Amino acid sequence: MTYVVTESCIKCKYTDCVDVCPVDCFREGPNFLVIDPDECIDCTLCVAECPVEAICAEDDVPDDQQQFIVLNAELSKQWQPIIERKDALPDADEWANETNKLDHLQR
């Protein structure tokens, strides 16, 4: 089982999770992070670090977020690793509680 970054991360991109990942499995896009399922070791450390609760186990991804399992796998092959914490996006706090953000995902 792997962990998956879901919709809550879009337009926020808090990187607290990156600091605790022992295998550097996060990949960075313009306004979203993903987890490379081939690199994730299921350690669970990132889950508690995410301030918008965007990370969950693959088996626990809500029904309305299932597309993010495939999206994480796909984008992790295209995006570069992120190995150090960075500042969140400037308007992250404004987007933190928004829903239905998939249309805002920048590839």
Secondary structure, DSSP 8 states (H G I E B T S, - for coil): --EEE-GGGTTT---HHHHH-SS--EEE-SS-EEE-TTT-----HHHHH-TT--EEEGGG--GGGTHHHHHHHHHHTTSEE--S-----TTHHHHTT----GGG---
